[in-house]
């Protein structure tokens, strides 16, 4: 399962890089949680949650980024910004991969806000 998640994150990182974003960090961890990808787009820092679901039952990949998960991501992002002394504008994006065929990538910019 971990390998599948790592593959999904690599696919998402490659996709976002092809869209002009730069990778700053992968699997950033602190006591509050983990952020899959931290990217930069222009002057903005983009915190990316990558979700893969084999099927769309139970709301699909997007539905799994619930309020408690969002709160963990926000606290982790705040920690990252404090550690790096960064005052850049930031946003939270989601990259959703649906189906076992991960050629379907959905990039949701500003998926939620802090």
C-alpha positions as CSV (number, residue, x, y, z in Angstrom):
1,X,0.0,0.0,0.0
2,X,2.9,2.4,0.8
3,X,4.4,1.8,-2.6
4,X,1.1,2.6,-4.2
5,X,1.0,5.9,-2.3
6,X,4.6,6.7,-3.1
7,X,3.8,6.1,-6.8
8,X,0.8,8.3,-6.7
9,X,2.8,11.1,-5.1
10,X,5.5,10.8,-7.7
11,X,2.9,10.9,-10.5
12,X,1.3,14.0,-8.9
13,X,4.7,15.7,-8.5
14,X,5.7,15.0,-12.1
15,X,2.3,16.3,-13.3
16,X,2.6,19.5,-11.2
17,X,6.1,20.1,-12.4
18,X,4.9,19.7,-16.0
19,X,2.4,22.5,-15.2
20,X,5.3,24.8,-14.1
21,X,5.5,24.3,-10.4
22,X,8.7,23.5,-8.6
23,X,9.1,20.9,-5.9
24,X,10.3,22.2,-2.5
25,X,9.6,19.2,-0.3
26,X,8.1,15.8,-0.3
27,X,6.5,14.1,2.7
28,X,7.1,17.0,5.0
29,X,6.5,15.7,8.6
30,X,6.2,17.3,11.9
31,X,4.3,16.6,15.1
32,X,1.1,17.9,13.6
33,X,1.0,15.7,10.6
34,X,2.4,15.3,7.1
35,X,2.0,17.1,3.8
36,X,2.5,15.0,0.7
37,X,4.1,17.7,-1.6
38,X,5.2,21.3,-1.0
39,X,5.5,23.1,-4.3
40,X,6.2,26.6,-5.5
41,X,4.2,28.4,-8.2
42,X,5.5,31.9,-8.9
43,X,5.8,33.5,-5.5
44,X,3.2,31.2,-3.9
45,X,3.9,28.2,-1.7
46,X,1.5,25.4,-2.6
47,X,0.7,22.6,-0.1
48,X,-0.6,19.6,-1.9
49,X,-2.6,16.7,-0.6
50,X,-2.5,13.7,-3.0
51,X,-5.4,11.2,-2.9
52,X,-5.8,8.1,-4.8
53,X,-9.0,6.0,-4.8
54,X,-9.6,2.8,-6.8
55,X,-13.3,3.7,-7.2
56,X,-15.6,6.6,-6.6
57,X,-17.9,4.9,-4.0
58,X,-18.1,6.7,-0.7
59,X,-17.5,10.1,-2.4
60,X,-14.2,9.4,-4.1
61,X,-10.8,10.9,-3.4
62,X,-12.0,14.5,-2.7
63,X,-14.4,13.4,0.0
64,X,-11.6,11.9,2.0
65,X,-10.0,15.4,2.6
66,X,-12.4,16.1,5.5
67,X,-12.3,18.9,8.0
68,X,-10.1,17.1,10.6
69,X,-7.6,16.3,7.8
70,X,-7.7,19.9,6.6
71,X,-7.0,21.1,10.1
72,X,-3.9,18.8,10.3
73,X,-2.7,20.1,7.0
74,X,-3.1,23.7,8.0
75,X,-1.2,23.2,11.3
76,X,1.6,21.3,9.4
77,X,1.8,24.1,6.8
78,X,2.1,26.7,9.5
79,X,4.9,24.7,11.0
80,X,6.7,24.5,7.7
81,X,6.3,28.3,7.1
82,X,7.6,29.1,10.6
83,X,10.6,26.7,10.2
84,X,11.5,28.3,6.9
85,X,10.8,31.9,7.8
86,X,8.6,32.1,4.8
87,X,6.0,34.9,4.5
88,X,5.0,34.0,0.9
89,X,1.3,33.7,0.0
90,X,0.2,30.1,0.2
91,X,-2.7,27.9,-0.8
92,X,-3.9,24.3,-0.4
93,X,-4.4,22.2,-3.5
94,X,-5.5,18.6,-4.0
95,X,-4.4,16.2,-6.7
96,X,-6.9,13.4,-7.1
97,X,-6.2,10.2,-8.9
98,X,-9.2,7.9,-9.5
99,X,-9.2,4.4,-10.6
100,X,-6.4,1.8,-10.8
101,X,-5.5,3.5,-14.1
102,X,-3.9,6.7,-12.7
103,X,-3.9,8.5,-16.0
104,X,-6.9,10.4,-14.7
105,X,-5.5,13.3,-12.7
106,X,-7.6,16.0,-11.3
107,X,-5.8,19.1,-9.9
108,X,-8.0,21.2,-7.6
109,X,-6.4,24.6,-6.8
110,X,-7.5,26.2,-3.6
111,X,-9.2,23.0,-2.6
112,X,-9.8,24.5,0.9
113,X,-8.5,27.5,2.8
114,X,-6.9,28.2,6.2
